[in-house]
Amino acid sequence: MARSRKLKQPPLRIRLKKNDLVEVIAGKEQGKTGKILRVIRESNKVLLEKINLIKRHTRPSPTTGQGGIVEKEGPIHVSKVKLVCPKCATATRFGLGQTGEGKKVRICLKCKELIDG
């Protein structure tokens, strides 16, 4: 009996960073906005503040103290989030451009404004 194996996808080129404001565009959390806490590049996922909360049952131990049910953020795939432009305040696609000094910056494709200062 042959087992079907889920193939692991290679890491994408994720252009999102920690502390970016993003909007969820698909799934049960659709329409919510949150700040990126962590980018997990190996699995193409991000952790968002107060979004996709999951419950974990923990047992008491000397390090954690009292056990119980702990809520924490679960990862969301990067294809389900979109960066929010600080100027036009909407979830937009963005491109890469260069400043006069040759530094790479992200540019909002709607209002053509710089996203990172």
URPE-V318280 format. One record per helix or strand of 3 or more residues. SS is the DSSP state (~ for helix, > for strand). FROM is the first residue (numbers start at 1). TO is the last residue. Records with the same first field share a line. If there is no record, write none. Layout:
SS=FROM-TO ; FROM-TO
This chain:
>=21-24 ; 33-40 ; 45-48 ; 53-58 ; 68-73 ; 75-77 ; 81-84 ; 94-98 ; 104-108
~=78-80
